Amino acid sequence: MSSDPNLSKFATGSHDLPVTDALAAFMATQWAPTPLPDLGPVPAAAWTPRRRAAVSARFPGERLIVPAGVERLRSNDTFFPYRAHSAFAHLTGSQALEGVLVFEPNGSGHDALLFAHDRSSRDNGEAFRDRRLGEMWEGRRPSLSESSELYGVQTENLNRLADKLSGAAVATRVLREVDPRVDALVTARPEADAEFSAFLSELRLVKDAWEIEQMQAAIDATTLGFQDVARTIPGVIGLPRAERRVEGAFNSRARVEGNGVGYNTIVGGGSHACVLHWTANNGTLNAGELLLLDAGVEMDTLYTADITRTLPISGTFTPVQRDLYNLVLSAQNAGIATLRAGAKFRDFHWAAMRTIASGLIDMGVLKVSLEEAMDPEVGVYRRYTLCGSGHMLGIDVHDCAKARAEEYVDGTLAAGNVLTVEPGLYLQPDDLTLPAELRGIGIRIEDDLLVTEEGSVLMSAALPREADEVEAWMAEHAG
């Protein structure tokens, strides 16, 4: 609402009744103590100190600021569900609304200070007056002392952050474009800030043992979600918006097992599978066609899985579908075979694409030599397999996305990387270069893998990949 009294007549204002003095006085009395039960460090707190130590060592003598971020408005006074920025969660184990982690130089390193909202007070009425922060509206949040015990860092009230940053001039780096209020408090240093952002991304390239545990838990939960989908499919064939019924089955599992989905679930039946990021999910599922399901459960710790399976809606592949499926599976196997510490990141993509291109040539779809098809200056095979074949995975579905190219896509793999391998074929329904029986078929097979010194571990091995095994698995779960 505008502060101009002449304009207030044009706004409704709050639909809640005003708080009377009598109500305010009554609300301030007779509340029992409610400390958090079984208070102790969160599991991540055993790992975050070494992550913060790496940040401190990389930027000695500088103040470093990592905000958690602000709520995003959906419409009017309704916000999207809050999620802390990945770098903040990675370094603190916290998802504190609007929290800010400050590395304050101390001469020999840094002191970590977590600026956060304190628990809403009943004494001043915040608990019931404040619709955004009051715990009667939004639920209990930790007090500052509780936050310190949970996350193993010193805490300060967030309302003191501006005073802290306005003190003596210190060279400062900020993770920008996360919290506009923090951005406004510190003069930007574009190159220094960009370097800081890149390092925070690169810090997550190699996962520690606890992160790998969290990701395996996310993958295991996602496996349960795919089983729910297999049970759902037979009963929704031909129904309106059947794709959304499948989406609902998976997303319900994601909410039960974790925080929710790690990204918008893709449910593509028939030709919708040819749309790489199909999330409208408003189509029917027709007998005899394929269903592409790309989905991942995000755990409460924010680590996510990312798995795709292409399933025959009727339970069995047709001969044409099976041939195409086996080509994509061969491409995935070729990519997986390249994974090991020291291999180039893009090796798995090129191995998969060479297999795809060779198969398309054998089918008569591509009418060029394999060498010409794979020439980076030509690349005509990409008409049928447009996107890359995988990415780093972790606390973001496309993890480490701000890392420098030489440390990621143009770099080499290391033991502890977790990534996806996900080649696909997307044969558009209106593509006249294809014979009619191939048009409108989309296939992707995506798995999550941990890179080791010797090779890789298929973390999503509980979900079948071979065509015969997929059919048997569907029959088992369809009852």
Secondary structure, 3 states (H helix, E strand, C coil): CCCCCCCHHHCCCCCCCCCCHHHHHHHCCCCCCCCCCCCCCCHHHHCHHHHHHHHHHHCCCCEEEEECCCCCEEECCEECCCCCCHHHHHHHCCCCCCCEEEEEECCCCEEEEEEECCCCCCCCCHHHHCCCCCHHHHCCCCCHHHHHHHHCCEEEEHHHHHHHHCCCCCCEEECCCCCHHHHHHCCCCHHHHHHHHHHHHHCCCCCCHHHHHHHHHHHHHHHHHHHHHHHHHHHHCCCCCHHHHHHHHHHHHHHHHCCEECCCCEEEEHHHHHCCCCCCCCCCCCCCCEEEEEECEECCCCCECCEEEEEECCCCCCHHHHHHHHHHHHHHHHHHHCCCCCCECCHHHHHHHHHHHHHHHHCCCCCCCHHHHHCCCCCHHHHCCCCCCCCECCCCCCCCCCCCHHHCCCCECCCCCEEEECCEEEECCCCCCCCHHHCCEEEECEEEEEECCCCEEECCCCCCCCHHHHHHHHHHHHC
